Amino acid sequence: MRRFRLWVVVSALLVAAGVAPVASAQAAAGVVVKVSGNKLVDGLGRPIRLLGVNRSGSEYACIQGWGIFDGPSDATSIAAIAAWHTNAVRVPLNEDCWLGINSTSANQAQMGAVYRQAIRAYVQRLHAAGLAVILDLHITAPGKEVATGATLEPMPDAHSTAFWKSVAKAFKSDPGVLFDLYNEPNNVGWSCWLSGCILNDALKPGATFRAVGMQALVDAVRSTGAVQPIMAGGLQWSSDLSQWPAGLSDPAGQLVASVHVYAYSSETQAYWDQTMAPVAAAYPMVTGELGEFDCAHGFIDGYMGWADAHGVSYLGWTWDATAPGGWTCGGGPSLITNYDGTPTGFGVGLRDHLATSP
């Protein structure tokens, strides 16, 4: 944690002085995340938590054909993220864009190698600012359908194993990344979650597809020789960890429980105590998405206090500036009104809490 924070401060000072952060080997080498028991640790074996934000955009801009990121992705914009005392950023990815499949005339220029290189370069800029990176398979589509994300599929598809083999191969020498296998499994049971099954296609009514289970995705990552931590979200849009890990195994012993927490009626401290706390006592737990929809922060304040007491990591959704016809404070929910880091009413809670977090 201290090493991450050091590079955060250095990066912010350099940008303030008009000097871009130095993407040196030393900086990149300082960002190391591993699993040890029920904790994440750095390169020296010291316990750390990942506290940060999601940088949405790279899961949809490409497939829509107008870019790869939604808003700036340069060193100055990263320094604004780091200035919130963060040490991690979750980067959502699009399966079709990474693999360069199911392209259209409108988006061919952003697909495949161009997209992969842009993501790799962004990860290096994040590392240069002292930030760990979670790479998240966010949007998928089976067969020849286009992964627009208009409706999220309940589970990954056959393309997803190729996706994770490719991503893991590209980053297997980078100790500062974690792999989040699938954004939000939904409307399935634990057996399908683990081993796959035949499911109705959310994008094509009346059609079905063979869903791929979490174990196949773990195996795809490990087949490349990559040994980084692997995050797996539970059921019900990654909010249900009642049977986690449900038989999931990792030969590298680097499994991380992923959970998404939003201000819904089902999200209560009783649930966190009864269901999440036992998992967090046995495995590292990362709240991959945290948010509320009232442009305030009363709910996340309570959750962050609970997570701090239980050693749980959390990343706010989402670092995208509010804009007419686009992201909103309550509808995103967006953490910022401007990419210089000006917070929304919701973002104030995360920013101020991270400034005083141990």
C-alpha positions in Angstrom: 0.0 0.0 0.0 2.7 2.5 0.9 4.6 1.8 -2.3 1.4 2.3 -4.3 0.7 5.6 -2.5 4.3 6.8 -3.0 3.9 6.5 -6.8 0.5 8.1 -6.6 1.9 11.2 -4.9 4.9 11.4 -7.2 2.7 11.1 -10.3 0.3 13.8 -9.1 3.2 16.2 -8.3 4.8 15.6 -11.6 1.6 16.4 -13.5 1.0 19.5 -11.4 4.5 20.6 -12.4 3.7 20.0 -16.1 5.9 16.9 -16.3 4.4 13.6 -17.4 4.9 10.6 -15.0 7.9 8.5 -15.9 6.9 5.1 -17.1 10.0 3.5 -15.8 10.7 -0.2 -15.2 11.1 0.7 -11.5 7.6 2.2 -11.4 6.0 -0.8 -13.1 7.9 -3.2 -11.0 6.6 -1.5 -7.9 3.0 -2.6 -8.7 2.7 -6.2 -7.6 -0.5 -7.9 -6.4 -0.6 -11.5 -5.2 -2.8 -13.7 -3.1 -1.5 -15.0 0.3 -4.1 -16.7 2.4 -7.2 -14.5 2.6 -5.3 -11.4 1.8 -3.8 -9.6 -1.2 -0.2 -8.7 -0.7 2.4 -6.6 -2.6 5.8 -7.7 -3.9 7.3 -7.6 -0.3 4.5 -9.7 1.1 2.8 -6.8 2.9 -1.0 -6.9 3.0 -2.8 -4.5 0.7 -6.3 -3.6 -0.3 -7.3 -2.4 -3.7 -9.1 0.9 -3.3 -10.0 2.7 -6.5 -12.4 3.3 -9.3 -13.8 1.7 -12.5 -12.8 3.5 -15.7 -15.8 2.7 -17.9 -15.7 3.2 -21.7 -13.4 0.6 -23.1 -16.2 -1.9 -23.0 -18.6 0.0 -25.3 -16.8 2.8 -27.3 -15.0 0.5 -29.6 -18.0 -1.6 -30.5 -20.0 1.5 -31.2 -17.3 2.7 -33.6 -16.3 6.1 -32.2 -13.2 5.4 -30.1 -11.6 3.1 -27.6 -12.0 5.2 -24.4 -14.8 7.4 -23.3 -13.0 10.6 -22.4 -9.2 11.1 -21.9 -6.8 8.2 -21.1 -3.6 10.2 -20.9 -1.2 10.6 -17.9 -2.9 13.8 -16.8 -6.3 12.1 -16.5 -4.7 9.1 -14.7 -3.1 11.5 -12.2 -6.6 12.9 -11.4 -7.6 9.3 -10.5 -4.5 8.8 -8.4 -5.1 12.1 -6.6 -8.1 10.5 -5.0 -5.7 8.3 -3.0 -6.5 5.3 -5.2 -4.2 2.4 -5.8 -6.2 0.4 -8.4 -8.4 0.9 -11.5 -10.8 -1.6 -13.0 -10.8 -1.6 -16.8 -13.8 -3.2 -18.4 -13.2 -4.9 -21.8 -15.3 -6.0 -24.8 -14.8 -9.6 -26.0 -15.4 -8.8 -29.7 -13.1 -5.7 -29.7 -10.2 -7.6 -28.1 -10.5 -10.6 -30.4 -11.3 -8.5 -33.4 -14.4 -10.6 -34.3 -17.9 -9.7 -35.5 -16.7 -6.3 -36.6 -18.8 -3.9 -38.8 -17.8 -1.2 -41.3 -18.4 1.3 -38.5 -16.0 -0.1 -35.9 -13.2 -2.0 -37.8 -10.7 0.8 -37.1 -10.9 0.2 -33.3 -11.0 -3.6 -33.3 -8.4 -6.3 -32.8 -4.7 -5.3 -32.7 -5.6 -1.6 -32.4 -7.8 -2.2 -29.4 -5.3 -4.6 -27.8 -2.4 -2.2 -28.1 -4.5 0.7 -26.7 -5.4 -1.4 -23.6 -1.8 -2.5 -23.1 -0.6 1.1 -23.3 -3.2 2.3 -20.9 -2.3 -0.4 -18.4 1.3 0.7 -18.6 0.3 4.4 -17.9 -1.8 3.3 -15.0 1.2 1.3 -13.6 3.5 4.3 -14.1 1.2 6.2 -11.7 1.4 3.4 -9.1 -2.0 1.8 -9.9 -2.8 -1.8 -10.0 -5.2 -2.8 -12.8 -8.1 -5.2 -12.9 -8.9 -6.4 -16.4 -12.6 -7.3 -16.5 -14.5 -9.2 -19.2 -17.5 -7.0 -19.3 -19.4 -7.5 -22.5 -19.8 -10.7 -24.5 -22.0 -12.1 -27.3 -22.2 -15.7 -28.6 -21.6 -16.8 -32.2 -21.8 -14.1 -34.8 -23.7 -11.7 -32.7 -22.1 -8.3 -31.9 -21.2 -7.7 -28.3 -23.0 -4.3 -28.0 -23.9 -4.8 -24.3 -27.5 -3.7 -25.1 -28.5 -6.7 -22.9 -25.9 -8.5 -20.8 -25.6 -12.2 -21.4 -26.1 -14.3 -18.2 -22.8 -16.1 -18.6 -19.7 -16.1 -20.9 -19.7 -17.9 -24.3 -17.3 -19.9 -26.3 -15.4 -16.8 -27.4 -14.6 -16.1 -23.8 -12.0 -18.9 -23.5 -10.1 -17.5 -26.5 -10.4 -14.0 -25.0 -8.9 -15.1 -21.7 -6.1 -17.1 -23.3 -5.2 -14.0 -25.4 -5.5 -11.5 -22.5 -3.5 -13.8 -20.1 -0.8 -14.3 -22.7 -0.5 -10.6 -23.3 -0.2 -9.8 -19.5 1.4 -12.9 -18.0 4.6 -11.1 -17.3 2.9 -8.2 -15.6 2.5 -8.7 -11.8 0.4 -5.6 -11.4 -2.8 -6.9 -13.0 -5.7 -9.1 -11.9 -8.1 -10.9 -14.1 -11.9 -10.5 -13.4 -13.4 -13.5 -15.3 -16.9 -12.2 -16.0 -18.5 -9.0 -15.0 -22.0 -10.0 -13.7 -23.3 -13.6 -14.0 -27.0 -13.5 -13.8 -30.1 -15.8 -13.9 -28.2 -19.0 -13.5 -27.4 -21.5 -10.7 -24.1 -22.4 -9.2 -23.7 -25.6 -11.3 -23.9 -23.6 -14.5 -21.7 -20.9 -13.0 -19.0 -23.5 -12.4 -19.3 -25.8 -15.4 -21.4 -24.1 -18.0 -24.8 -25.0 -19.5 -27.2 -24.3 -22.3 -28.9 -20.9 -21.8 -31.3 -18.6 -23.5 -29.6 -15.9 -25.5 -30.4 -12.5 -24.0 -29.5 -10.8 -27.3 -31.6 -13.0 -29.6 -35.0 -14.1 -28.2 -35.8 -17.7 -29.0 -32.1 -18.7 -29.5 -29.8 -20.6 -27.1 -26.1 -20.8 -26.7 -23.6 -22.9 -24.8 -22.4 -20.9 -21.8 -18.9 -21.4 -20.5 -18.4 -21.9 -16.8 -15.9 -20.2 -14.5 -13.7 -23.3 -14.2 -13.1 -23.3 -18.0 -12.1 -19.6 -17.8 -9.7 -20.3 -14.9 -8.2 -23.1 -17.0 -7.9 -20.9 -20.0 -5.9 -18.3 -18.1 -3.6 -20.9 -16.4 -2.9 -22.7 -19.7 -0.8 -19.7 -20.8 1.4 -19.8 -17.7 0.0 -16.7 -16.2 -0.2 -16.8 -12.4 -1.9 -13.5 -11.5 -4.8 -13.4 -9.2 -8.2 -14.4 -10.7 -11.4 -12.7 -9.6 -14.7 -14.5 -9.9 -18.0 -12.8 -9.3 -20.9 -14.7 -7.8 -24.5 -15.0 -8.9 -27.2 -12.4 -9.3 -25.1 -9.8 -11.0 -22.1 -10.7 -8.8 -24.0 -9.8 -5.6 -24.6 -13.3 -4.3 -21.7 -15.2 -2.7 -23.8 -17.6 -0.8 -22.0 -20.7 -2.1 -18.8 -19.1 -3.4 -16.4 -20.6 -4.6 -18.9 -23.5 -5.4 -16.1 -25.9 -6.3 -14.0 -23.5 -8.4 -10.3 -24.4 -8.2 -7.1 -22.7 -9.2 -3.8 -24.6 -9.5 -2.0 -21.4 -8.7 -3.9 -20.8 -5.5 -4.8 -17.2 -6.5 -8.6 -17.0 -6.4 -10.2 -13.8 -5.3 -13.9 -13.4 -4.5 -15.5 -10.6 -6.5 -18.7 -8.9 -5.4 -20.7 -6.0 -6.6 -22.5 -3.8 -4.1 -25.1 -1.3 -4.9 -27.8 0.4 -2.8 -30.6 -2.1 -3.4 -33.0 -3.3 -0.7 -31.2 -6.7 -0.5 -27.9 -5.0 0.4 -27.9 -4.8 4.2 -25.3 -5.2 6.8 -27.0 -8.4 7.9 -26.2 -9.9 4.5 -22.7 -8.6 4.6 -22.1 -10.2 8.0 -23.9 -13.5 7.4 -22.8 -14.2 3.8 -19.9 -12.1 2.7 -17.9 -12.0 6.0 -17.3 -15.8 6.0 -16.0 -15.7 2.4 -13.7 -12.8 3.2 -12.3 -14.7 6.2 -11.2 -17.5 3.8 -10.3 -15.6 0.6 -9.4 -12.1 -0.5 -12.5 -10.2 -1.4 -12.7 -7.3 -3.9 -15.8 -5.2 -4.4 -15.4 -4.7 -8.1 -18.2 -2.2 -8.3 -19.7 -0.1 -5.5 -22.3 2.6 -6.0 -25.7 4.2 -5.1 -28.2 6.1 -7.2 -29.3 9.1 -5.2 -26.3 11.4 -5.9 -25.3 11.0 -2.3 -23.1 8.7 -0.4 -24.9 7.5 2.8 -25.0 3.9 1.6 -21.4 3.6 0.4 -20.2 5.3 3.6 -21.7 2.5 5.6 -20.4 -0.2 3.3 -16.9 1.2 3.1 -16.7 1.3 6.9 -17.8 -2.4 7.0 -15.3 -3.3 4.2 -12.5 -1.5 6.1 -13.2 -3.5 9.2 -13.2 -6.8 7.2 -10.2 -6.2 5.0 -12.3 -6.0 1.9 -11.2 -4.0 -1.2 -13.6 -1.7 -3.1 -13.7 0.3 -6.4 -16.4 2.9 -7.1 -18.5 2.7 -10.3 -17.7 4.8 -12.3 -15.1 7.3 -13.2 -17.0 8.8 -16.2 -17.9 12.5 -16.3 -21.5 13.4 -16.2 -22.8 14.8 -19.5 -26.1 15.8 -21.1 -27.6 12.7 -22.7 -24.8 10.5 -21.2 -23.6 9.6 -17.7 -25.4 11.0 -14.7 -24.7 11.1 -11.0 -27.7 9.0 -10.2 -28.0 7.0 -13.4 -24.4 5.9 -13.9 -23.7 6.3 -11.1 -21.0 8.7 -12.1 -18.3 9.7 -9.6 -17.1 12.8 -11.4 -18.5 15.9 -13.2 -15.1 16.5 -15.0 -12.1 14.4 -15.8 -10.0 16.7 -13.6 -11.5 14.7 -10.7 -14.3 17.1 -9.6 -16.6 14.8 -7.7 -20.4 14.4 -7.9 -22.4 14.3 -4.7 -21.9 10.5 -4.9 -18.2 10.8 -5.7 -17.5 13.1 -2.7 -18.2 10.1 -0.4 -15.6 7.9 -2.1 -13.0 10.6 -2.5 -13.2 11.8 1.1 -13.2 8.3 2.5 -10.2 7.2 0.5 -8.3 10.4 1.7 -8.6 9.1 5.3 -8.5 5.3 4.8 -5.7 3.4 6.6 
